[in-house]
Amino acid sequence: MWEGIDLPVRIVEADEPGHRRGRVVLDGRPVDIALRFFTIDDVVDDERWSHSGT
């Protein structure tokens, strides 16, 4: 949908983007929008969100 309005879209692993001069870059090009998606396993396995009471 975004490419239809001339917005290139790339889906990458979290470790692929870098940073330069305070901006996120991918393959040397600045990134304007970055979305991060989590699976339910990411949330359940993250100890910061544990409700075990420890």
C-alpha positions, -999 to 999 in steps of 0.1 A, spaced: 0 0 0 27 25 9 48 18 -22 17 27 -42 21 63 -29 59 63 -35 70 54 0 95 25 -2 91 -2 24 117 -25 37 112 -53 63 144 -60 81 158 -77 112 163 -54 142 201 -55 140 203 -43 104 196 -6 107 224 17 120 225 53 130 244 84 118 241 119 131 212 110 153 191 94 126 183 58 119 198 46 86 195 15 65 220 8 37 233 43 42 199 59 36 180 78 63 148 61 76 118 83 81 94 58 98 104 27 118 78 3 132 86 -24 156 64 -55 159 64 -81 187 52 -116 187 33 -129 217 63 -151 224 85 -119 226 63 -104 252 58 -136 273 95 -145 273 106 -110 283 115 -111 320 107 -74 324 70 -82 320 70 -112 343 42 -113 369 59 -140 390 64 -116 419 101 -122 422 
